[in-house]
Amino acid sequence: MAALGKHLLLELKDCNTELLNNMEYLKGVLVEAACQIGATVVKDSFYQFSPQGISGVVIIAESHISIHTWPEYNFAAVDIFTCGDVIEPRNAVKLLAEKLKAKSTSYIELKRGVLLETKVSVG
């Protein structure tokens, strides 16, 4: 089965609270992760919630990397969606865990846009 892309859903637990609430730091981490997996960064957009928490996305030519943080729970959710089969999103997991000082990580990877081959007969 061919898929249009891969979507990695990453949970980072027991992270550093201050890092999860530092917007500039998180921007840098997501851009670094994109570069590490060989993606092309196009643009980013981040939002700081009050009193805490950040949501942000780095748009890459191959799709996106997003983060949502809950500093009060020392938790971050990261999505890495890449189109095609050249870029491997799992290669960013270690970097993200280290940069956010996560003590526990887990992820699942989904194939997106699974296309079944269909044969068309002309009669």
C-alpha positions in Angstrom: 0.0 0.0 0.0 1.3 3.4 -0.9 0.8 6.3 1.5 1.1 10.0 0.7 2.8 10.7 4.0 3.7 9.8 7.6 2.2 11.4 10.7 4.1 10.9 14.0 2.2 11.7 17.2 4.7 12.2 20.0 4.0 12.6 23.7 6.7 14.1 25.9 6.2 13.6 29.6 8.0 15.0 32.7 9.5 17.8 30.7 11.2 20.9 32.0 8.4 23.4 32.9 10.4 26.5 32.0 11.3 25.2 28.6 7.7 24.4 27.9 6.7 28.0 28.5 9.6 29.6 26.5 8.2 30.5 23.0 11.5 31.5 21.5 13.2 28.4 22.7 10.4 26.1 21.4 10.6 27.9 18.0 14.3 27.1 17.8 13.8 23.5 18.9 11.2 22.8 16.2 13.2 24.5 13.5 16.3 22.4 14.6 14.2 19.3 14.5 13.0 20.1 11.0 16.5 20.7 9.8 17.7 17.5 11.4 15.3 15.4 9.5 16.1 17.2 6.2 12.9 19.2 5.9 12.7 22.6 4.3 11.4 25.3 6.8 8.9 27.6 5.1 7.3 29.6 8.0 6.4 29.4 11.7 3.6 30.6 13.9 3.4 30.4 17.7 1.0 31.6 20.4 1.7 32.1 24.1 -1.3 31.4 26.3 -1.9 33.2 29.6 -1.0 32.2 32.3 1.0 29.5 30.5 1.3 27.1 27.6 2.3 27.5 24.0 0.9 26.2 20.7 3.0 26.5 17.6 3.7 25.2 14.1 6.6 25.2 11.8 5.4 24.8 8.3 7.8 22.7 6.2 7.7 22.2 2.5 7.0 18.6 3.2 4.0 19.4 5.6 4.4 20.6 9.3 5.7 20.1 12.8 3.5 21.3 15.6 3.7 21.5 19.4 1.2 22.1 22.2 2.5 22.5 25.7 1.0 22.2 29.2 3.8 23.4 31.5 1.5 22.8 34.6 1.6 19.1 33.7 5.2 19.0 32.4 3.7 17.7 29.1 4.1 18.5 25.4 2.3 17.0 22.4 4.2 17.1 19.1 3.0 16.2 15.6 5.3 15.7 12.7 3.6 15.2 9.4 5.8 14.6 6.3 4.7 13.9 2.8 6.5 11.3 0.7 8.9 8.7 1.8 12.2 10.6 1.8 12.0 12.2 5.3 11.8 10.0 8.4 9.9 11.9 11.2 11.2 9.4 13.8 14.6 10.8 13.5 13.5 13.9 15.4 12.2 12.1 18.5 15.5 11.9 20.4 16.4 15.6 19.7 12.9 16.8 20.9 13.0 14.6 24.0 16.5 15.9 24.9 15.8 19.5 24.2 12.7 19.5 26.4 14.4 17.3 29.0 11.6 14.7 28.8 11.9 11.8 31.1 9.3 9.7 29.2 8.4 9.6 25.6 6.0 7.6 23.5 4.8 7.9 19.9 2.7 6.3 17.3 3.2 6.7 13.6 0.3 6.7 11.1 0.3 6.4 7.3 -1.7 9.2 5.9 -3.4 9.1 2.5 -3.2 5.4 2.0 -4.1 4.8 -1.6 -5.2 1.4 -2.8 -4.2 0.5 -6.3 -7.2 0.1 -8.5 -7.2 -1.4 -11.9 -9.3 0.2 -14.6 -10.4 -2.0 -17.4 -11.4 -0.5 -20.7 -13.7 -2.8 -22.6 
